[in-house]
Amino acid sequence: MTMIEKILARSAGLEEVHAGDTVVAEVDMNVLIDLQFPRWVTPLRIADPERTAIVLDHAVPAPTIRDAEGGPRARRFARDFGISRFFDVGRHGICHQVIAENALARPGQVLTCTDSHTCAAGAYNTAARGIGPAEVLAVLCTGRTWFTVGPTIRYELVGELPSGVGGKDVFLHIAGTWGDATNHNLEFGGDGLASVPMNERRTIATQAAEISADFATFPADEVCRRFLAEHGADPGEYEPADPDPGATYAAVRTVDLSTLEPHVARPGSVSGNAVPISQIETRRLDQCFIGSCANGQLDDLRVAAEILEGRTVAEGVRLIVTPASQQVYRDALRLGYLGTLVDAGAVVTNSTCGACFGYHMGLLGAGEVCLTASTRNFRGRMGSPDAEIYMGSSATVAASAVVGRPVDPRTLLDREYSA
Amino acid sequence: MSDRWTITGRTWVVGDSVDTDAMYPGYAMKLDVPEAARHVFYALRPGWVDEVAPGDIVVAGRNFGIGSSRPVAALMRHLGVAALIAEEFNSLFLRNAVNNGMPALTVPGIRDLVTEGDELTVDLAEGWARVADRRIDAAPQPALVLDILAAGGLLPRLVADGYLPAEAAAG
């Protein structure tokens, strides 16, 4: 069995599962977000408050009256049903970041949430995926749901990730080279994995949704175990799932990390649409965005601050930075990153999904060109359907904000560039 | 023929990788279902919501519904769409359809069978699609999925099982 087959078999109480099987699995952690609550119907009973978390993230602080009305419902529900893992505005963050910071996703376990980028938690060897609001409600009530097991694609990572190249670039290389993996599971491993830190793994796992994959899992290696221990999960509290030597894969693909360069996806999609930055056309940028569950982590803000230190955002360019959580915001404040970013001309916002999903803050007007480090570059995603959204790493976005067009961030990280 | 799962309707055909932002744009999430439904395919096929009629079937290409977990099926149901048929679905989108009581079936080769405006008949339980005397076989929906559809989606079933108050069944 592959990694994901092992986890799903265990959670379904079966000896084995294979691609094509439909199984009913126990869910170890079910995460509700604020968008669940405007149309909320309070259940009469729920399966287990200990296996439930509530994170307010998509529309906070409330940009509409409708969203504002969801908040009190969420608070009342958490209180009445004894849900202690309730992340209210002020200790909130984008749900996948909050899940990571609180070790809610654990190796070998199953996690569900009403957000398509829930596959992010695969970085922790968790079978995690997005489900719709009705299904989240069903898991809340019953504690379980069904999955049809897809075929697994294995990515064998070799070589070391070079400086200035991140998880976003690894993902864009995969998406650009192999295209969609619709209804397939992704499994990552190989000797090169040790050089990929947890934040970059989470970026890769998060983005699996963009090639239409179901689950994206990484092994619980030493790097992962250390991260989990630092965030409150002891090794005795989980059982990782490693693939069997004889596991069946739909494909095995090798990625040589050492040869990768920064990548950019052109507007519309990432599948077959991402190229090395040396091949991207020169475009004048109107907006640059660093944020979201994929690239609003502390390391994203660190690399942006390194690049922007002593420099300024190009005239006519808006650089918007959204820390992925209140904790990231506080850490970045304490470490001086936010001051550097703001001094360079960036706008630092509160933690929310707002700009990434085009709901509030930082929307694009018709004819504008954006380079984003966020999760998704669909037409109309961040505002007008007549805007163009390119996608790159946080380093690429920060460097491009300085120059005013897409550039290789390594030229600025080396401090050789002078505007 | 399994009458209960046989659906016939006039077709609308869209292409590959039609994403959820094209069907349920971010700004429409601020609206209630009836208003939000006015924005389905807003940039892909402007004006479509005025042309689609109750009982119509949407036929799509590969990777239909890539994107978010926003429940597009609720909008499609409001427009009266009777079924969603695709060469290939994004699994989150397919789950959302089923869980909101919207019949959906994967039929590889469906675009070779259907020209927009054709009358299409599909059977979810037996797994086939037919236009006039031409027919394609497909994998039937599993019993577990048909059970959810038969209940009208997950919410009515949760009401029937005593988890939710009766008002939730209205969706």
Interface residues (C-beta under 8 A of the other chain):
Chain A: T22 V24 L35 V41 T42 P43 L44 R45 T64 R66 D67 T114 D115 S116 R129 G130 I131 G132 P133 A134 E135 L137 A138 C141 T142 W146 T148 G150 D180 T182 N183 A209 E210 S212 D214 S269 S271 F357 G358 Y359 R376 F378 R379 G380 R381 M382 P385
Chain B: S17 D19 T20 D21 A22 P25 G26 Y27 M29 K30 Y42 A43 R62 N63 I66 G67 S68 S69 P71 E88 F89 N90 S91 L92 R95 N96 N99 N100 P142 L144 G153 L154 L155 R157 L158 D161 G162 Y163 L164 P165 E167 A168
